[in-house]
Amino acid sequence: MKRTVLTLACALLALVVWVAPALAADVGHGQQVFSANCVACHIGGGNVVNGAKTLKKADLDQYDMASVEAITRQVTNGKAAMPAFKGRLTDDDIADVAAYVLSQAEQGW
């Protein structure tokens, strides 16, 4: 019985640790961050620098970018022509914009 309770407690803790940050994202704030920092290159979910790598769901899926974690990594560290926003945006700003991008991709921009 104690083992079952301990297992359930550990599972609950793991769920809180992994799910709570995703639930904490503020998509509305993410939209503001996107408008101020990203829209010049990614208007309407596009990509003016590399038209093959848009923020549309199919492209995010194709390039293994269809997760908040992957988008957060890209925004934080940059890649190729995309600049890194680490130090320019807060961790919360980056988390919110990642949630916004994924939300918009899932809705079809």
N, C-alpha and C positions, 0 to 999 in steps of 0.2 A: 504494500500500500504506500509506504513512504517513497519507494522508488517511482511509482506512478505519479505521485504528487510532485516529486522533484522533477521528473521528466516534463510534466505539464507546465510547471513554473519556468523551466528553462525554455520551453517552446514559446511561452507567452513573452518572456523577456526578449527572445530573438525576434519575435514578431514586432514588438515595440521598437526595438533598435533599428530594424530594417524598414518598417513601414512608416513610422512617425515622421522621419525627415521628409518623405515624399508627401505626406499629408500636410506638412507645415508650409509647403511652398505656396506663395501668394501669386497666382497667375495674373491677377490684375496689375500687381507691381511689376511682374515679368514683362507684361505688355509695355509698360512705361519704359523699362530698361531697354527693351528691344527697339522701341521707337527712337530712343535717344542714342543708341550705340550700334544697332545692327541693320536697321532698315535701309540704309544707303546701299548696302551690298545684297541684302536679302528681302527686298520689297516683295510683298505677296508670297513669301516663302521661296522665292527664286534665288538665283545666285548670279550676279552680274559679272563675276570674275571667271567662274567655271560653270557654265550652264548645265553640265551633266550632274553636278553635285548640289542639287537644290535641297531645301528643307521640306520637300514633299515626302509623304509617307513612303512611297515606293523607293525613292532614292535613299532615304534614311535606312530602310530595310536592306537595300542592296549593299550599302557601305557599312553595315553593322553599327549604325548610329541611332537606331530607334529606341533609345532608352535615356532616361534622365541622366544616368551615370555617364554614358558616352558623350552626350551633349555637354554636360558639365565639364568633362575632361577637355573637350575641344575648345570650349569658351575659355576655360582657365589657361590652357597651355598653347592655344593656337595651333596652326598646322598649315604648311605651304603658304598661300597668300593671306590666310586669316591670322590676324595678330592675336597675341595672348592678352587676355583681359585680367590676368592675375595682377593684383596691385592697383589696377584701374577701377575694378568693381569689387565690392565686398563679396564674401562667400554667399551671403543671403541674396544679393543681387544676381549672382551667377546661378544659384539654385532656382530662383524665381524665373529667370529668363529661360533656363533649360526646361522647366515645367511648362512655360508658355509655348515654347517652340514645339514640344512634343504634343501638347494639347491642340495647337493649331494644325499640326500635321495630321493628327487623327481626325480632325474635323474637315480636312481638305483645304485649309487656308481659305 
